[in-house]
Amino acid sequence: MEFVVLYDIRPGADVSRLPEVFPRHKAYYEAFHAAGGGVKALGTFENPVVNGSMGLFTSREDAERFVTSDPFVTEGLASPRILAWDPVRFD
């Protein structure tokens, strides 16, 4: 089982702040990964302001820990949702 974090822009969020907050978000996810935080992948969907973004984690605990301190969440820009995912892989 893996865990997907879906991020949507929080209703009423000032999206003009996304470029300002992104460097803190990037530093956070790089440090989280370097510390062995169980993040497998992160990325945006086409037009992330409309379609959001996602992360893939090895455990629910890692996903929860990630969103708790992610600047996009703590600064009120994104609303996260964690879903368990049971993939079928073809590689």
Secondary structure, 3 states (H helix, E strand, C coil): CEEEEEEEECCCCCHHHHHHHHHHHHHHHHHHHHCCCCEEEEEECCCHHHHCEEEEECCHHHHHHHHHHCHHHHCCCEEEEEEEECCCCCC
